[in-house]
Amino acid sequence: MLRILIADENEIVRLGVRHVIEAHDGWEVCGEAADGQSALEMALRERPDIVIFDVSLPVLGGILLTRRLHSALPATRVLIFTMAADEETVSNCLVAGARGYLLKTETCPLLEAAFTALATGKPYFSPVVAEILLEAAVNDRRRSSLEAFTPRELQIAQLIAEGASNRDVADLLDIAVKTVESHRASAMRKAGVRTAGQFVRFAIRNNLIQA
């Protein structure tokens, strides 16, 4: 039997979630709460398999509730069910220990899919949230990659983009040609490219230099 605890300030939302749960054999609602503190106390008593709640619960907010549930009941999976779809809220919930994140604008089949996934130990995110997480991951990777370039490498990249040769760059910066070549090779390696042209395109595309 999959035991689910529902917490939401809105009674209509709780009734809707209960309806979805009770339509499935083997699923049951083991409790309902209208605020975070009541949800925590009920979860500690009932030890549900899944707790579903809004991130904006009164008394005890959803992020803090997630953190406390994850600490006290690590086997209990947290499913956030909310209207909040910003990257910061999603990330904070996941860091706190949530295993699923579903928007209230989604359909009943997605809610059922979320329960099924969490019941088998898998995370679940609504399509909109999955896009948010993907974009955040790509941006983090890009920022990490761009931060790896030194000011000198970017300076040399800018001059190369303007058509300067290694000798020109060396004369302009008053450094040895071999030093230019070393910085250029290092920058190209970090960018994952093999030619100067590829590196210039990479640098322009990622706003490292001005075209």
Beta strands, then each sheet from edge to edge (+ up, - down):
strand 1: 2-7
strand 2: 27-33
strand 3: 50-53
strand 4: 77-82
strand 5: 100-103
strand 6: 124-125
sheet 1: 2+ 1+ 3+ 4+ 5+ 6+
end
